[in-house]
Amino acid sequence: MRAIVVTEHGGPEALTVTEAPVPSPGPGRLLVKVVAAGVNYIDTYYRAGHYHRNLPFVPGEEAAGTVEAVGPDVTGFAVGDLVVSSSTTGGYAEYALVDAARAVPVPDGVSAEQAAAVLLQGLTAHYLTYDTHPVREGDDVLLHAASGGVGLLVTQLVKLRGGRLIGTVSTAAKEKLARDAGADEVIGYEDFAARVRELTGGRGVDVVYDGVGKATFDGSLASLRPRGLLALFGAASGAVTGFDTGRLASAGSVYLTRPTLVHYTLTTQELRDRAAAVFDLVSSGALTVHVGATYPLTEARKAHEDLEGRRTTGKLLLVP
């Protein structure tokens, strides 16, 4: 089978097309014939060595496809089932292994491409808006990278829950996408905290959803109302380091959390319940999945270059 392999950490050039044997599912595992794999920032962190993974490895944690073989001790799945997982082992390949306990059945009315495009980012958008800070009617929300894959989904969920969404973007084309998704106000990154204060009558927002990190962190803190919450769920511009907790007091006794998806899908049941809620929104038409670009598997390097170069909107997919 064809697979993308990282033999040493580095930039997008570290992604190489290789012929590899089709893996065999061990106990508790499924072998999945990949229809589509999601491209996510976490893949770039593993590729670059920011997160640890033993070399060599096939990247890609999110993939959807049909079950090709079922390992020992697996129940509830059969050959031919359509499944998706954000805990895939080696999704950038024609075949991948999936832990059956972290596999999600794809319901009728949702395609493999939609499932691969929405699972990880949809679960993220869901836990942010339903649990980290449950958006309430009338809440003012600041969202960075509002035209990105997570951003477009968060925007829609905030509006579904009755919030007012202020989104940051970097280009006019991205502004249009954010507005089309329902953003009430769209602003640039320059002096965004001051603009947020203007737009909220000086009060500040109830919550900031910040997946950018280092470049936006200070402005995000400055955008909050007293006792507001900064949910720092990503670090696309780099990690925030050396933080003085006294700044939370001076910013208005605000709250700071660094949530990750794994802690909002701790059990198989929680994972599948949250995924089912997302899929219900997709199949009903309440949540639109925007696929910004689809790349052949062999162009994984270009997908990473485009993602890190901020040339993308919505979700990126690799198709074997």
LUMTI-478897 format. One record per residue: residue number from 1; x, y, z of N, C-alpha, C, CB in turn. Coordinates in steps of 0.02 Angstrom, whole numbers, plus 50000, padded with zeros to 5 digits. Glycine has a CB too. Layout:
BEGIN
NUM,X,Y,Z,X,Y,Z,X,Y,Z,X,Y,Z
...
***
This chain:
BEGIN
1,50042,49941,50000,50000,50000,50000,50044,50062,50000,49952,50000,50061
2,50016,50118,49976,50051,50182,49981,50038,50213,50049,50030,50229,49923
3,50090,50243,50076,50084,50277,50141,50132,50336,50142,50098,50228,50199
4,50116,50385,50183,50160,50442,50195,50199,50428,50259,50120,50509,50199
5,50265,50429,50254,50307,50410,50311,50352,50468,50331,50349,50347,50296
6,50360,50478,50396,50408,50526,50423,50466,50486,50452,50376,50574,50477
7,50525,50492,50424,50584,50457,50449,50627,50500,50493,50624,50430,50392
8,50621,50566,50486,50655,50613,50531,50613,50676,50535,50727,50629,50506
9,50616,50708,50593,50575,50767,50604,50598,50825,50560,50576,50787,50678
10,50550,50867,50541,50567,50924,50500,50506,50958,50474,50612,50904,50443
11,50515,50997,50419,50460,51032,50388,50419,50986,50344,50486,51090,50347
12,50376,51014,50302,50334,50973,50259,50373,50925,50214,50292,51017,50216
13,50437,50943,50200,50478,50898,50158,50492,50832,50193,50544,50933,50141
14,50479,50827,50258,50489,50765,50295,50437,50712,50278,50489,50777,50369
15,50383,50733,50243,50330,50686,50223,50349,50653,50158,50261,50722,50217
16,50362,50589,50159,50384,50553,50098,50335,50497,50081,50455,50524,50108
17,50324,50488,50016,50279,50436,49991,50319,50370,49990,50251,50453,49920
18,50291,50319,50020,50325,50255,50028,50277,50198,50015,50357,50250,50098
19,50305,50142,49992,50266,50080,49988,50276,50042,50054,50287,50037,49927
20,50221,50022,50084,50225,49989,50149,50178,49929,50150,50209,50038,50207
21,50191,49880,50192,50145,49823,50196,50079,49843,50228,50177,49765,50235
22,50026,49810,50208,49961,49822,50239,49964,49795,50310,49902,49790,50198
23,49947,49835,50360,49952,49811,50430,49897,49759,50445,49946,49869,50479
24,49909,49722,50497,49861,49671,50518,49832,49691,50586,49894,49600,50522
25,49766,49687,50594,49736,49710,50657,49747,49660,50713,49662,49722,50648
26,49776,49684,50768,49784,49642,50827,49722,49645,50870,49845,49663,50866
27,49726,49619,50930,49668,49621,50976,49642,49691,50987,49687,49589,51043
28,49577,49698,50981,49545,49763,50993,49552,49813,50937,49572,49792,51054
29,49578,49791,50880,49590,49838,50825,49548,49821,50763,49664,49837,50806
30,49538,49873,50721,49506,49865,50656,49556,49886,50602,49441,49908,50652
31,49555,49850,50547,49591,49872,50487,49540,49908,50443,49625,49812,50449
32,49556,49971,50427,49509,50013,50389,49540,50032,50322,49490,50077,50430
33,49502,50022,50268,49522,50047,50203,49502,50121,50200,49489,50006,50144
34,49552,50164,50198,49540,50236,50206,49507,50265,50143,49605,50272,50220
35,49452,50301,50154,49419,50338,50100,49443,50411,50101,49341,50335,50108
36,49451,50439,50161,49474,50508,50168,49507,50515,50236,49415,50558,50160
37,49561,50553,50238,49596,50567,50301,49597,50642,50313,49668,50539,50300
38,49584,50663,50373,49586,50733,50390,49657,50757,50402,49543,50747,50451
39,49670,50819,50381,49735,50851,50393,49725,50902,50449,49764,50885,50328
40,49763,50896,50503,49753,50938,50562,49820,50965,50587,49718,50899,50618
41,49817,51020,50623,49878,51051,50649,49918,51003,50693,49861,51113,50689
42,49884,50958,50728,49920,50912,50770,49967,50867,50729,49872,50869,50811
43,49948,50854,50666,49991,50815,50623,50058,50851,50610,49956,50800,50555
44,50054,50917,50605,50116,50956,50594,50159,50957,50656,50099,51028,50573
45,50127,50955,50715,50166,50954,50777,50205,50889,50784,50119,50963,50838
46,50173,50832,50767,50209,50768,50768,50264,50766,50715,50160,50710,50758
47,50249,50791,50656,50298,50792,50601,50360,50831,50620,50268,50821,50538
48,50349,50889,50652,50405,50934,50669,50442,50911,50733,50380,51004,50679
49,50412,50865,50771,50444,50842,50832,50423,50881,50894,50517,50846,50824
50,50374,50927,50887,50350,50963,50946,50314,50916,50994,50304,51021,50924
51,50279,50867,50967,50249,50814,51006,50288,50750,50991,50172,50805,50991
52,50295,50707,51041,50338,50648,51032,50301,50591,50997,50363,50624,51100
53,50335,50561,50951,50314,50498,50921,50376,50463,50894,50261,50509,50864
54,50382,50399,50908,50442,50363,50887,50447,50361,50811,50441,50292,50915
55,50507,50373,50786,50521,50369,50714,50538,50298,50694,50578,50417,50696
56,50523,50279,50631,50480,50315,50583,50406,50305,50600,50494,50291,50510
57,50364,50348,50572,50292,50339,50584,50253,50366,50524,50271,50375,50649
58,50191,50341,50519,50144,50367,50470,50098,50415,50507,50103,50308,50436
59,50095,50479,50488,50053,50526,50524,49979,50517,50506,50074,50598,50507
60,49938,50555,50540,49866,50554,50525,49826,50518,50579,49854,50521,50459
61,49790,50558,50619,49750,50529,50673,49676,50525,50656,49759,50570,50736
62,49656,50558,50603,49585,50562,50585,49574,50532,50517,49560,50636,50587
63,49532,50481,50514,49518,50449,50449,49451,50415,50451,49574,50398,50431
64,49420,50411,50392,49357,50376,50385,49365,50325,50328,49297,50425,50371
65,49330,50269,50335,49334,50218,50283,49294,50157,50303,49406,50199,50268
66,49302,50105,50264,49264,50043,50275,49308,49992,50311,49238,50015,50209
67,49276,49954,50355,49312,49902,50392,49331,49846,50344,49269,49875,50451
68,49396,49833,50340,49423,49780,50296,49434,49715,50334,49488,49803,50264
69,49452,49719,50398,49463,49660,50439,49452,49679,50512,49534,49631,50428
70,49431,49630,50551,49416,49641,50622,49463,49598,50663,49341,49624,50638
71,49498,49630,50710,49545,49594,50752,49510,49554,50806,49593,49641,50783
72,49549,49511,50841,49520,49472,50896,49492,49517,50951,49573,49426,50926
73,49441,49492,50985,49411,49525,51043,49373,49589,51024,49464,49542,51093
74,49356,49598,50961,49317,49656,50939,49245,49636,50930,49346,49686,50874
75,49200,49673,50960,49128,49662,50950,49096,49727,50927,49095,49636,51016
76,49040,49720,50893,49003,49779,50872,49021,49806,50804,49011,49832,50922
77,49071,49777,50771,49091,49798,50705,49098,49738,50660,49157,49838,50707
78,49084,49749,50595,49090,49695,50545,49123,49723,50483,49021,49665,50529
79,49151,49678,50443,49181,49698,50379,49129,49734,50337,49209,49635,50340
80,49149,49791,50309,49104,49831,50267,49073,49890,50303,49050,49788,50241
81,49077,49892,50370,49049,49948,50407,49088,50012,50391,49051,49935,50483
82,49053,50068,50388,49085,50133,50378,49098,50163,50447,49041,50181,50334
83,49161,50178,50460,49181,50204,50526,49226,50264,50517,49215,50150,50568
84,49233,50302,50572,49279,50358,50573,49312,50361,50642,49242,50426,50556
85,49373,50386,50644,49407,50391,50708,49455,50450,50707,49444,50326,50724
86,49463,50482,50764,49515,50533,50772,49572,50506,50814,49486,50597,50804
87,49574,50440,50822,49628,50406,50857,49657,50351,50813,49604,50376,50924
88,49662,50367,50749,49687,50319,50700,49763,50313,50706,49668,50341,50628
89,49788,50254,50692,49860,50244,50687,49879,50245,50613,49883,50177,50721
90,49909,50300,50590,49933,50304,50522,49880,50316,50470,49968,50242,50506
91,49841,50370,50478,49787,50384,50432,49809,50407,50363,49743,50435,50461
92,49871,50431,50356,49897,50453,50291,49920,50392,50251,49955,50504,50299
93,49874,50348,50235,49890,50286,50201,49828,50257,50169,49923,50235,50249
94,49837,50206,50128,49779,50174,50096,49742,50129,50146,49801,50133,50036
95,49778,50104,50196,49747,50064,50249,49775,50088,50316,49760,49987,50239
96,49733,50086,50368,49755,50110,50433,49723,50067,50487,49736,50184,50444
97,49756,50065,50545,49730,50030,50602,49692,50079,50648,49786,49994,50641
98,49637,50055,50676,49596,50095,50720,49581,50054,50783,49530,50118,50685
99,49590,50085,50840,49569,50055,50903,49492,50053,50903,49596,50095,50965
100,49464,49993,50908,49392,49985,50903,49355,50026,50956,49372,49911,50910
101,49386,50035,51014,49354,50073,51068,49351,50148,51051,49392,50063,51133
102,49390,50170,51003,49390,50241,50983,49362,50250,50913,49461,50270,50986
103,49332,50197,50886,49299,50202,50820,49227,50223,50829,49304,50134,50783
104,49203,50263,50781,49135,50289,50784,49098,50266,50721,49133,50367,50790
105,49042,50231,50728,49003,50213,50668,48977,50276,50634,48944,50167,50687
106,48981,50278,50568,48956,50335,50530,48883,50321,50512,48999,50348,50465
107,48837,50363,50532,48766,50350,50520,48746,50363,50448,48723,50392,50566
108,48690,50335,50428,48661,50350,50363,48650,50425,50357,48595,50310,50352
109,48661,50451,50298,48652,50523,50288,48715,50563,50296,48600,50548,50334
110,48769,50530,50318,48834,50563,50324,48885,50523,50283,48857,50568,50399
111,48920,50555,50237,48968,50521,50194,49034,50512,50230,48978,50559,50129
112,49076,50469,50203,49143,50459,50231,49183,50524,50230,49181,50404,50193
113,49176,50562,50175,49212,50625,50170,49188,50675,50223,49203,50655,50100
114,49123,50678,50232,49096,50723,50284,49119,50701,50353,49019,50724,50282
115,49119,50636,50365,49140,50610,50431,49213,50627,50445,49129,50535,50434
116,49256,50616,50395,49327,50632,50403,49338,50707,50412,49367,50607,50344
117,49295,50747,50380,49303,50819,50384,49278,50849,50449,49267,50852,50326
118,49231,50815,50482,49198,50846,50539,49215,50815,50606,49124,50844,50529
119,49241,50754,50607,49246,50721,50672,49290,50759,50721,49273,50651,50663
120,49355,50764,50707,49400,50795,50756,49381,50868,50768,49472,50790,50733
121,49372,50906,50715,49357,50977,50723,49286,50987,50749,49366,51014,50658
122,49240,50944,50729,49171,50949,50754,49167,50933,50828,49126,50903,50715
123,49203,50881,50849,49205,50864,50920,49235,50922,50960,49245,50800,50932
124,49288,50952,50932,49320,51009,50965,49272,51068,50972,49382,51031,50927
125,49239,51085,50916,49191,51140,50918,49134,51126,50967,49162,51153,50848
126,49113,51063,50971,49058,51044,51014,49078,51051,51088,49036,50972,51000
127,49136,51023,51107,49153,51028,51178,49167,51100,51200,49215,50984,51194
128,49196,51140,51154,49209,51210,51171,49144,51248,51186,49246,51245,51115
129,49095,51239,51144,49034,51279,51148,48980,51249,51193,49006,51290,51080
130,48986,51184,51207,48936,51151,51249,48961,51136,51319,48913,51087,51217
131,49028,51133,51329,49054,51112,51393,49107,51160,51422,49083,51044,51387
132,49160,51176,51384,49212,51219,51411,49182,51286,51432,49268,51230,51358
133,49145,51317,51388,49102,51374,51405,49037,51363,51368,49135,51444,51386
134,48986,51337,51402,48922,51327,51368,48893,51394,51347,48872,51289,51415
135,48890,51406,51283,48866,51471,51258,48792,51479,51275,48879,51478,51181
136,48776,51537,51302,48707,51552,51320,48680,51608,51276,48702,51571,51395
137,48615,51613,51274,48581,51666,51237,48610,51734,51258,48505,51664,51248
138,48633,51772,51208,48659,51839,51222,48733,51844,51238,48622,51868,51276
139,48768,51788,51244,48840,51789,51257,48877,51823,51200,48867,51718,51268
140,48928,51863,51217,48975,51890,51168,49035,51843,51166,48996,51963,51185
141,49052,51821,51106,49105,51771,51096,49157,51799,51047,49076,51704,51071
142,49221,51795,51066,49275,51810,51019,49306,51744,50997,49329,51857,51052
143,49312,51736,50932,49341,51675,50903,49396,51694,50855,49286,51634,50866
144,49456,51667,50866,49511,51679,50820,49510,51627,50764,49578,51677,50857
145,49538,51647,50706,49540,51604,50647,49470,51579,50630,49588,51544,50659
146,49425,51627,50623,49354,51610,50615,49339,51575,50549,49313,51672,50621
147,49385,51579,50501,49372,51546,50436,49406,51478,50431,49396,51590,50380
148,49440,51456,50484,49472,51391,50483,49422,51335,50493,49525,51387,50536
149,49447,51273,50492,49402,51216,50500,49364,51217,50565,49441,51153,50495
150,49398,51225,50621,49364,51230,50686,49323,51294,50688,49415,51228,50744
151,49352,51349,50663,49319,51414,50668,49251,51416,50636,49362,51465,50637
152,49244,51388,50576,49180,51389,50542,49127,51348,50580,49187,51362,50471
153,49150,51294,50612,49103,51252,50650,49084,51286,50716,49134,51183,50664
154,49134,51316,50751,49119,51352,50813,49071,51409,50799,49185,51379,50844
155,49083,51445,50744,49038,51501,50727,48966,51477,50721,49060,51534,50662
156,48955,51424,50686,48887,51399,50677,48856,51376,50743,48886,51341,50627
157,48895,51343,50785,48868,51319,50849,48853,51377,50896,48918,51270,50881
158,48896,51428,50896,48882,51487,50938,48816,51519,50917,48939,51539,50932
159,48805,51525,50852,48743,51555,50828,48682,51510,50844,48747,51568,50753
160,48691,51444,50838,48636,51399,50855,48617,51405,50928,48656,51327,50839
161,48665,51422,50971,48652,51427,51042,48634,51498,51064,48713,51403,51081
162,48629,51545,51017,48605,51611,51032,48658,51662,51050,48558,51607,51087
163,48722,51647,51037,48775,51694,51052,48788,51743,50996,48838,51657,51067
164,48826,51794,51011,48848,51844,50962,48922,51830,50949,48837,51918,50988
165,48940,51819,50887,49007,51797,50868,49047,51853,50837,49003,51738,50821
166,49104,51868,50867,49154,51914,50838,49213,51871,50817,49176,51970,50889
167,49228,51870,50752,49281,51828,50727,49339,51867,50699,49255,51782,50675
168,49400,51841,50709,49459,51872,50678,49480,51830,50617,49517,51877,50729
169,49501,51866,50564,49525,51835,50503,49582,51877,50476,49467,51827,50450
170,49617,51851,50425,49675,51887,50398,49665,51914,50328,49734,51842,50399
171,49612,51893,50292,49602,51916,50224,49528,51930,50211,49629,51865,50174
172,49515,51966,50157,49445,51980,50139,49408,51917,50119,49443,52031,50081
173,49442,51871,50086,49410,51808,50067,49389,51768,50128,49457,51766,50022
174,49433,51768,50179,49417,51733,50241,49360,51768,50279,49479,51727,50286
175,49357,51833,50274,49303,51870,50305,49236,51848,50276,49312,51946,50295
176,49233,51840,50210,49170,51819,50179,49148,51751,50204,49177,51818,50102
177,49196,51704,50210,49179,51637,50235,49152,51641,50306,49241,51591,50232
178,49184,51681,50348,49161,51687,50417,49091,51717,50421,49210,51730,50458
179,49079,51768,50379,49012,51799,50380,48960,51750,50353,49012,51864,50338
180,48978,51713,50301,48931,51664,50273,48913,51611,50324,48961,51632,50211
181,48960,51596,50370,48947,51546,50422,48904,51574,50479,49013,51520,50450
182,48896,51641,50480,48852,51671,50530,48884,51720,50576,48822,51618,50570
183,48949,51735,50567,48982,51783,50612,48947,51850,50610,49057,51791,50592
184,48936,51879,50669,48903,51945,50673,48951,52002,50656,48874,51955,50743
185,49012,51996,50679,49064,52045,50666,49128,52009,50647,49076,52091,50728
186,49163,52035,50597,49226,52006,50576,49279,52061,50574,49220,51971,50506
187,49335,52050,50609,49386,52100,50616,49454,52070,50600,49386,52131,50686
188,49504,52113,50589,49572,52090,50579,49607,52079,50645,49611,52140,50537
189,49670,52057,50642,49708,52042,50703,49740,52104,50733,49761,51990,50688
190,49752,52155,50694,49785,52215,50720,49740,52251,50769,49806,52261,50662
191,49765,52262,50830,49728,52297,50882,49658,52267,50893,49721,52371,50865
192,49654,52200,50888,49587,52170,50892,49556,52180,50961,49591,52095,50876
193,49596,52183,51015,49567,52191,51082,49530,52258,51087,49622,52187,51135
194,49559,52310,51058,49526,52376,51059,49461,52374,51020,49572,52430,51031
195,49461,52339,50963,49400,52333,50923,49346,52294,50960,49415,52300,50855
196,49367,52242,50996,49319,52203,51034,49287,52247,51088,49354,52142,51067
197,49327,52288,51121,49299,52333,51172,49248,52381,51141,49355,52373,51206
198,49264,52407,51081,49217,52451,51047,49152,52415,51032,49248,52479,50982
199,49158,52354,51007,49099,52316,50985,49056,52292,51044,49121,52257,50944
200,49085,52291,51104,49047,52269,51163,49034,52326,51211,49085,52213,51199
201,49040,52388,51187,49026,52445,51230,49073,52451,51288,48957,52442,51255
202,49135,52426,51280,49185,52429,51333,49184,52371,51381,49177,52491,51370
203,49134,52328,51377,49125,52274,51426,49175,52218,51416,49055,52246,51421
204,49187,52198,51355,49226,52138,51340,49182,52078,51328,49274,52123,51398
205,49211,52024,51305,49172,51965,51287,49169,51916,51346,49203,51930,51226
206,49119,51873,51343,49110,51822,51394,49162,51766,51388,49040,51792,51391
207,49181,51750,51327,49229,51696,51315,49269,51711,51252,49193,51628,51309
208,49332,51691,51254,49375,51692,51194,49394,51620,51179,49439,51737,51204
209,49380,51597,51118,49404,51533,51095,49466,51546,51052,49349,51494,51054
210,49525,51528,51077,49588,51546,51047,49628,51483,51029,49630,51592,51094
211,49631,51468,50964,49672,51413,50941,49737,51436,50909,49633,51371,50891
212,49751,51501,50912,49811,51529,50881,49870,51528,50929,49798,51601,50857
213,49858,51549,50992,49910,51542,51042,49952,51604,51052,49953,51487,51024
214,50016,51597,51044,50065,51648,51063,50049,51717,51033,50134,51626,51041
215,50032,51720,50970,50023,51784,50936,49960,51822,50959,50019,51773,50861
216,49911,51787,50985,49848,51819,51004,49834,51819,51079,49792,51784,50969
217,49875,51784,51117,49860,51772,51187,49850,51836,51227,49916,51731,51219
218,49896,51884,51221,49890,51946,51260,49826,51984,51243,49951,51990,51248
219,49811,51989,51178,49751,52023,51158,49688,51986,51179,49750,52032,51084
220,49692,51920,51181,49634,51881,51204,49619,51896,51277,49647,51806,51195
221,49670,51898,51319,49659,51915,51389,49628,51985,51396,49726,51913,51428
222,49653,52031,51355,49630,52100,51358,49559,52109,51330,49677,52145,51320
223,49532,52058,51298,49466,52061,51268,49410,52037,51314,49464,52022,51205
224,49428,52008,51371,49379,51977,51414,49345,52026,51462,49412,51922,51454
225,49283,52013,51476,49247,52048,51530,49273,52021,51596,49169,52038,51524
226,49260,52056,51652,49278,52028,51717,49246,51959,51726,49255,52075,51773
227,49287,51913,51750,49268,51842,51761,49252,51806,51696,49209,51839,51808
228,49275,51831,51640,49268,51796,51577,49317,51738,51572,49277,51844,51517
229,49310,51698,51520,49350,51638,51511,49389,51640,51446,49306,51576,51513
230,49454,51627,51450,49495,51617,51391,49508,51542,51383,49563,51656,51396
231,49480,51513,51330,49491,51442,51314,49545,51437,51261,49424,51408,51290
232,49605,51422,51282,49663,51418,51237,49668,51346,51213,49729,51442,51273
233,49637,51331,51156,49632,51261,51135,49682,51242,51081,49563,51248,51110
234,49728,51287,51063,49777,51270,51012,49835,51319,51014,49746,51269,50942
235,49885,51306,50972,49945,51347,50972,49974,51352,50901,49999,51319,51020
236,49931,51373,50854,49952,51376,50784,50011,51424,50773,49894,51398,50741
237,50017,51476,50815,50072,51524,50808,50129,51511,50857,50046,51595,50817
238,50123,51459,50896,50174,51443,50946,50142,51439,51016,50229,51495,50946
239,50177,51406,51061,50152,51395,51128,50160,51458,51171,50187,51337,51161
240,50114,51467,51218,50119,51520,51267,50162,51495,51325,50047,51543,51292
241,50215,51530,51341,50261,51508,51394,50272,51564,51445,50328,51485,51364
242,50297,51545,51504,50316,51594,51554,50259,51638,51578,50370,51636,51529
243,50200,51610,51585,50141,51650,51602,50139,51664,51677,50077,51614,51581
244,50128,51727,51695,50120,51750,51765,50046,51746,51782,50148,51822,51775
245,50028,51703,51829,49957,51695,51846,49926,51758,51875,49948,51637,51894
246,49968,51804,51899,49941,51868,51925,49906,51908,51871,49997,51909,51954
247,49922,51894,51808,49889,51930,51754,49814,51913,51750,49922,51913,51687
248,49795,51855,51775,49724,51838,51775,49685,51885,51821,49714,51765,51798
249,49716,51905,51876,49684,51952,51922,49679,52021,51891,49722,51955,51988
250,49735,52044,51863,49735,52112,51835,49690,52118,51774,49806,52133,51817
251,49676,52063,51740,49632,52063,51682,49558,52062,51702,49647,52005,51637
252,49544,52056,51767,49475,52056,51789,49453,51991,51822,49430,52069,51731
253,49500,51959,51858,49485,51894,51890,49458,51845,51837,49433,51903,51947
254,49492,51844,51780,49469,51802,51725,49495,51731,51734,49493,51831,51657
255,49467,51686,51694,49486,51616,51697,49524,51597,51634,49423,51571,51704
256,49571,51551,51642,49610,51525,51586,49609,51449,51588,49684,51551,51587
257,49592,51418,51532,49594,51345,51528,49629,51325,51464,49523,51315,51531
258,49662,51267,51466,49696,51240,51407,49666,51171,51392,49774,51234,51418
259,49606,51171,51361,49570,51108,51351,49598,51068,51292,49497,51121,51340
260,49591,51003,51296,49608,50959,51240,49552,50908,51231,49677,50923,51253
261,49545,50885,51170,49489,50841,51153,49489,50777,51194,49492,50824,51079
262,49547,50749,51208,49549,50685,51243,49513,50687,51309,49621,50663,51254
263,49514,50744,51343,49481,50749,51408,49406,50762,51403,49513,50803,51449
264,49382,50773,51343,49310,50781,51332,49280,50720,51296,49296,50844,51292
265,49321,50669,51286,49298,50606,51257,49333,50549,51294,49314,50601,51180
266,49329,50551,51361,49369,50506,51402,49348,50433,51394,49363,50525,51474
267,49285,50420,51383,49261,50352,51376,49234,50341,51306,49207,50336,51429
268,49228,50278,51288,49199,50261,51223,49128,50290,51217,49198,50185,51212
269,49090,50285,51271,49021,50310,51269,49019,50385,51260,48984,50290,51332
270,49063,50422,51296,49064,50494,51289,49084,50515,51218,49111,50526,51340
271,49134,50480,51191,49156,50493,51122,49098,50483,51073,49215,50448,51103
272,49064,50427,51078,49012,50412,51030,48950,50455,51040,48992,50338,51034
273,48935,50473,51101,48879,50518,51114,48893,50587,51084,48864,50524,51189
274,48954,50612,51094,48970,50679,51068,48972,50676,50991,49039,50703,51095
275,49001,50623,50964,49003,50617,50891,48932,50611,50862,49044,50555,50871
276,48889,50574,50896,48820,50567,50872,48785,50635,50871,48781,50518,50916
277,48799,50677,50922,48769,50744,50923,48793,50785,50865,48785,50779,50989
278,48857,50780,50849,48884,50817,50791,48854,50791,50726,48961,50811,50789
279,48852,50725,50718,48825,50696,50656,48751,50713,50648,48835,50620,50656
280,48713,50716,50703,48643,50736,50699,48636,50807,50671,48609,50731,50768
281,48680,50851,50693,48678,50920,50668,48696,50923,50594,48726,50964,50708
282,48744,50880,50573,48764,50879,50503,48707,50851,50459,48828,50837,50494
283,48680,50795,50479,48629,50762,50438,48564,50802,50434,48614,50693,50464
284,48550,50842,50486,48490,50884,50486,48499,50948,50446,48470,50900,50557
285,48561,50963,50429,48575,51025,50393,48588,51085,50437,48519,51041,50347
286,48586,51074,50504,48598,51130,50550,48672,51149,50553,48574,51111,50620
287,48716,51103,50535,48788,51115,50536,48816,51098,50468,48823,51073,50592
288,48847,51147,50436,48876,51137,50370,48951,51125,50376,48862,51199,50324
289,48975,51073,50343,49046,51056,50343,49078,51086,50281,49057,50979,50346
290,49126,51129,50291,49160,51162,50235,49227,51129,50223,49170,51239,50249
291,49232,51092,50167,49296,51063,50146,49332,51113,50102,49286,50994,50109
292,49386,51141,50128,49421,51193,50092,49462,51166,50034,49466,51229,50137
293,49490,51106,50041,49531,51077,49987,49538,51003,49999,49600,51112,49984
294,49541,50966,49944,49554,50895,49945,49617,50881,49905,49493,50855,49916
295,49663,50843,49934,49727,50828,49902,49735,50753,49892,49785,50856,49944
296,49765,50731,49837,49784,50661,49833,49833,50645,49890,49816,50645,49764
297,49833,50582,49911,49878,50562,49965,49950,50582,49951,49874,50486,49976
298,49970,50576,49889,50040,50591,49870,50058,50665,49877,50053,50569,49800
299,50008,50708,49888,50021,50780,49896,50013,50802,49968,49974,50820,49850
300,50027,50756,50014,50023,50773,50085,50070,50831,50102,50041,50712,50129
301,50128,50833,50071,50175,50887,50085,50144,50955,50068,50240,50878,50044
302,50111,50960,50010,50079,51023,49991,50023,51041,50039,50051,51017,49919
303,49986,50991,50063,49933,51005,50112,49961,51037,50175,49895,50940,50129
304,50018,51011,50199,50049,51039,50259,50077,51109,50244,50105,50994,50284
305,50106,51118,50186,50132,51184,50168,50075,51236,50166,50167,51182,50099
306,50020,51217,50137,49963,51263,50132,49934,51278,50201,49909,51235,50086
307,49928,51226,50243,49900,51234,50310,49944,51281,50352,49892,51166,50345
308,50008,51267,50353,50053,51308,50394,50065,51377,50365,50119,51272,50403
309,50055,51384,50299,50063,51448,50267,50000,51491,50270,50082,51439,50195
310,49949,51466,50307,49886,51502,50316,49853,51519,50250,49898,51567,50357
311,49859,51473,50203,49828,51482,50137,49763,51442,50130,49877,51461,50081
312,49739,51418,50185,49681,51372,50181,49622,51400,50221,49700,51302,50208
313,49564,51375,50203,49503,51387,50242,49467,51321,50250,49457,51440,50208
314,49427,51315,50302,49390,51254,50312,49435,51194,50324,49346,51241,50253
315,49410,51135,50306,49444,51073,50320,49484,51049,50260,49394,51020,50340
316,49542,51019,50273,49583,50990,50220,49579,50914,50226,49657,51014,50225
317,49572,50881,50168,49568,50809,50166,49622,50780,50120,49499,50786,50143
318,49647,50721,50138,49689,50681,50093,49648,50621,50070,49755,50658,50129
319,49651,50606,50005,49614,50551,49977,49662,50502,49944,49561,50576,49926
320,49666,50439,49969,49712,50390,49939,49696,50376,49866,49709,50325,49979
***
